[in-house]
Amino acid sequence: FIRGNANNDANIDLADAVTILEFLFSSGATPSCLSALDANDDDSVNVADAVQVLDFLFSGGAPLPPPGNGTCAIDPTPGSTTCSAGFCP
């Protein structure tokens, strides 16, 4: 997966922050890769993840933790968020 690429379109953009917020607040279906939504790699998905994506995109925030930067890879810090096999654009 690519951290922060919540909608699995191979781009980290505003749509990913919206996808995270929709999952949290609009009773959307559980994504097959919660790890991609965990943009700050704190092992949970919450509003801070959407803020992390927005900070990265629009405020010169730090790069998202690996696997990020458009490279699809296995999570180097596995935890309780999961990702089904094959979740790469």
N, C-alpha and C positions, 0 to 999 in steps of 0.2 A: 504494500500500500504506500501511498504518499501522504505523510502527515499534513493535515489541514485540507486535503482534497476531499471534502465531505461528500460532494456529489459525483465523485469518480469520473470527472471529465478531463483529467490530466492537467488542469490549470487551477492554480490557487488564486481565487478572485472573490469578489463580493458575493457571488452566488454560493460560495462555500459557507460564509458566515450566515447567510440566510438559511441554508440547509440545516446548519446546526441549531439555529433558533427555531425553525419549524419543527425539528425533532423534539426539542425541549418543550415548546409551548403550544404546538398545534396537534398534539396526539398523533403524529405521523407514525408510520411503520418503523420498527426498529431496523436500522441499516445493518447490512451484513458485515460491515467493518467499523465497529465503534472506535477502533484505534485511529482511524483516519479523522474522526471527529474530535479526538482528544488532542487538539492543536498545541496545547502547552505541556503535554506528556506528564500530567499529574495523576494519571490512572483513573480519571473520572471525566465524564462529559457534562459540562455545565456552561453557564453563560460566559465564564472566563475564557472558554475556548473560542467563542465567537469574537470576543474582545481581542484575543491574541491574534487571530487572523486579521482583523481590522487594523490593529496596531502595526502588524507586519506590512500590510498593504499601503496604508495611508499615513503613518506617522514615523516611518523610518525605524520601526521596531526591529528587534533582533530576529534573525532567521528562525524559522520553526525548527524544533528539535528533529533529529533524524528519525526515520528516513524522510527527508524533505528535499527541497530544492529541485523538485520535478523528477527525482529518481525513485523508482518503485523498488522497495526492498522489504526485508523482514525487520520487525521491530527489534532494535538492539536493547530495549528496556521493557521486556514483556511484563505484563501485569494482569489486572482483571479485565481490562478492555480487550476485546478479541477482534479477530479479523478472519473471515473465512478464506480458504485458499482461492487463489485466482482473482483477488480484488485488485487488479491493476488495469489501468485503462489501456 
